[in-house]
Amino acid sequence: MTNRLLLARVALPLMVACAGPAALQSAALAPRTVTVGILAINDFHGAIEPPKQSVIAPDGKGGSAQVPAGGAAWLASAVRILRGQYANSATVTAGDLISASQLASSIYLDEPTIGVANRIGIDFSAVGNHEFDRGRQELLRMQRGGCKQYTPRKPCQVERFTGARFKFLAASTITENGKPLFPAFGIKSYGQGARKVTVGFIGLTLKGTTDLVSPGGIKGLVFRDEARTINALVPQLKAKGADAVVVLIHQGGQQDKPTDPNSCSGFSGEIAPILDQLDPRVDVVVSGHTHRAYVCDYGQINPAHPVLLTSAGNYGTMLTDIALEIDPAANTVVAKRARNLIVQSQAYVGSRGPIPLSPYYPVYAPDKAVAAYVQLYVDAAKAFAQRPAGHLAAPAAGAALGQLIADAQLDATRAAGAQIALMNPFGVRAPIVPATDGSVKFADIYAAQPFANTLVTQSFSGAELKAALEQGFDENGPYQALIPSAGLTYGYDMSRPAGDRVVDLRFNGQPIDPAATYRVTTNSFLAQGGDSFTLLARQKDGVIGVSDLDALEAWLKGADLRAVPEAVRAVEVKP
């Protein structure tokens, strides 16, 4: 279904009785509504440099264009230009602002990402699941500032970190004292007197955060139901004078027309049942998590819940422009519209060749101050980024890269008895594109695996191994086939009932013996039950090994030119 623009203006009723001609003319020219612009991003993931990613979008000729986009300096320019079109505005994010970040941000604990957000002028940021990757105390430091060390990496290496000047919002994240970890909502007011309008912002993450984050980092926290949390807060915001209610939620969906970021065709996803339960006084939902772009007039899907739903993809490649027309006399939103703008930045070379600038979309000039700030950290990280990390015979992406990583992890843990290694596909964050001579830099492998996990080798029976693989195809979270190392193969048949979808599971060509014991390596995220693979967290004999990055680097350096595995080891079986 195609998003339709809602009416942006409401007719002005004529003034009556005893008003002179000048008064009538003045009243006729005065708008009845007040416009508030909301500028939104989601899933930025510390992409302070251009992420070498493109947006597929219409080319205006019935086809599609590949548009290179992103980078903090270019995003800052887009925000500044768009903000200049509104007398009243707010700039917000729907979570995962930090973590799973680029090298120049991640090795400095995402302090530069917070610095960029401060310079762009973020007002409110919902807390996403990745905000908890380094644990609760480190996330609190992101808000408050300071140089106290909560992680293996030392903070404040480039400058003293003063914290976020914007507010994190975490309405559904409840601490041991029964209160939210961060404020549940924020409020902004514009204008004065009869023309004053107020917008309330509720921020929260998805209830399933416990399955997506290492348990040690969120110990003691509870993630409550999203819809119930929002609905309980709407009356409070209305009581505080909110004319409009905007939800920033780190949960989302997807459409079936990925070549149009302003479409809502065939919309589905885990955000939908949340929207179907919302108080109808919620006007806008800015979403994220799925890294998909869409603009939806959800009232066309469910007329009882006519909310405007948006998502700007990921990595700052797009910026959502939302306009609310608020009637200050009626204290309500009378019209709303949204569009995703592509932040076209720099041409780049991807895994399939050059991606030039597109003539179909404007190119933003980088903001000089933000560019200089980012360069400060890029320069500081160069010693890490440019270090040689081996050689690769061809570009590696997707399942092929996952298999390469699994092979590396198996090789690194054979001393612990490892026979099999499993890699989570969502943990592979970027392709590795070697130079023309096959050389790979540390920055390349870091972009592919930015989580700093360690390797854990555990014992599983064949039956337990199959049950763990089945969790990738159950109804708890998105489907994902764990990627195996060489020697393990399996199929999955989605026409079969959940719990019985893994078929033809083999090790070295022989069927897995349910009663036999196998030594299996995973990263520490999976070994703690991450990505809903809870059965991988129940073993007692785990041996902790090297980091996933050390394993991959050693594997790439262990051959003159490491080949990329081609044969797919986990294959969907069609009935």
Residue, then its C-alpha position, 0 to 999 in steps of 0.5 A: m500500500t502506498n503512503r498517502l499524504l494527509l492534509a497539511r492545512v485546515a480551512l480557517p473559519l471567518m471571524v464574526a461580528c463587530a470586527g473591522p475590515a483590518a481585523l478581518q483581513s488579519a484574521a483571514l491571513a493568520p493560520r489556525t494551526v501551528t506546524v511542528g517538524i520532527l526530524a528522526i533517525n534510527d539505528f545509527h550504530g555509530a556510523i560517524e564516517p560514510p558507511k559505504q552503504s547505498v539506499i535503493a530508491p526510485d529514479g523517477k523514470g519507473g526504475s530504481a537508483q542506488v544512492p550512496a549515503g550516510g556519514a555524520a557530517w552529511l547527516a548534520s547538514a541534512v538536519r540543519i537544512l531541514r530544521g531551517q524549514y520549520a519555526n518549531s522542531a525536534t530532532v529524535t532517534a528511535g534507538d541503537l544510536i550507539s554500539a555495533s559501531q564503526l571502528a573510530s567510534s567503537i574503540y573509543l566506547d562510542e564517545p564520538t557518536i555521542g559527541v556527534a549527536n550533541r553537535i547535530g542537536i538531538d533532543f531525545s533518543a529512545v534506548g535500543n537493545h544495542e545501547f546495553d551491549r556494554g552494560r548498564q553502568e556504561l550506558l549511564r555513563m553515556q548520559r552522565g559523562g565522566c571517565k570511570q571505567y566499566t569495560p576492558r577498554k579505557p574511556c576518555q582516551v581522546e578527550r574528557f567525555t562530558g556525556a549526552r546533552f540530550k535525554f535518553l528515554a527508557a519508559s519500559t526498562i525498569t530497575e530494581n526500584g520499580k522505576p525506569l532506568f531513564p525518564a519515560f518521556g520528554i516534553k517540548s513546547y513551542g510558542q506562547g499564549a493561545r498559540k502555544v503547542t506542546v509535544g510529548f515524546i515517549g521513548l522505549t525499547l522492545k520487550g525482547t531486549t533480554d534475548l538480544v543482549s548479554p545477560g550480565g549487562i542487563k542484570g536486574l532490569v525488566f523490559r515491560d510490554e511496549a503497548r501497555t507501557i505507552n498506553a499508561l503514559v498517554p494520559q499523563l502526557k495529556a494531563k501535562g498539556a501535550d497536544a501531540v503524542v509521539v512514540l520513539i520505539h526500538q521495534g519495527g517491521q518491513q514492507d515488500k517494496p524495498t526500492d521505495p523508502n516512502s512506501c508501506s506496501g505489504f507491511s508486516g512485522e512485530i511492531a504491528p501488534i503493538l500499534d493495534q493495541l495503542d491508545p488512539r491519541v498516539d499521533v506518530v510512532v518513529s520505529g527502528h530495529t529492523h533496519r528497514a525504511y518505510v512511511c505508513d499511514y497505519g489507518q489504512i491498515n487498521p482504521a481504529h489506529p490511524v497512527l503515522l508510522t516511520s522508519a529511516g533505515n539505518y546508519g544515518t543514510m536517511l532522515t525522516d521529515i515529519a510535519l504535524e499540524i496542531d490546532p492549539a485551540a482544540n489541543t489536537v493534531v489535525a494533519k500529519r505527513a512524513r517522508n524519508l530523505i536520502v542523505q547522499s554523501q560520497a561515492y564508494v567501492g562496494s563488494r560488487g564494484p563502484i557505487p557512483l553518486s546518483p543524479y536523481y537525488p541531491v548531494y549534501a555538503p559535509d558540515k565542516a565542524v562535524a567533519a573536523y570532529v569525526q576526523l579527530y577520532v578517525d586520525a586517533a584510530k588509524a594505528f588500529a584501522q590500517r594494521p594489516a590483517g591478512h589476505l582474502a581471495a575475493p570479497a566476502a559478504g552474507a552467508a559466505l562471510g559467516q562461513l569464513i568466520a565460523d571456520a576461523q573460530l573453529d580453527a582458533t578453538r581446536a585446542a579446546g576440543a572444538q569440532i564445530a563452530l556456529m556463527n549468528p548471521f545477525g552478528v555479521r555487520a558488514p562485508i569484507v572487501p579486500a584491496t586489489d592485492g587481496s590485502v585486508k586491514f584491521a578496520d575491514i574485519y572490525a567492521a564485519q565483527p564490531f562486538a568484541n566477543t570472545l569464543v566459548t567452546q562447550s559440549f552438546s549432545g547431538a540432540e541438544l545441538k539440533a534443538a539449539l539449531e531449531q531455535g533459529f526457526d521457532e516463533n520467538g524472534p526473527y528466523q535465522a539459520l546459524i551458520p556452521s563451520a566446514g564439516l557441518t551441514y543441514g537443511y531447514d524446511m519451514s513447512r514443517p512445525a516449529g521444533d522439527r524444521v531442521v532436517d538432514l543434519r550431518f557432520n563430516g557427511q554422516p548423520i548427527d548421532p543424537a546420543a553422541t557428544y560434540r564440542v561446539t564453539t560460539n561467540s560469547f553473545l550466543a553462549q549467553g543465550g543471545d538472539s533467543f538461542t537460549l539452549l546454547a547457554r545451558q552448558k557447564d563445561g565452557v572453555i573461554g578462548v580468544s576474541d572473535l577478531d583475533a580468531l578471524e585475523a589469525w585465519l586470514k594470516g594463516a594462508d597466502l590468500r584465504a579462499v572464501p567458502e562458496a558451498v552453502r552449508a545451511v540450505e532452505v529445503k522447499p517441499 
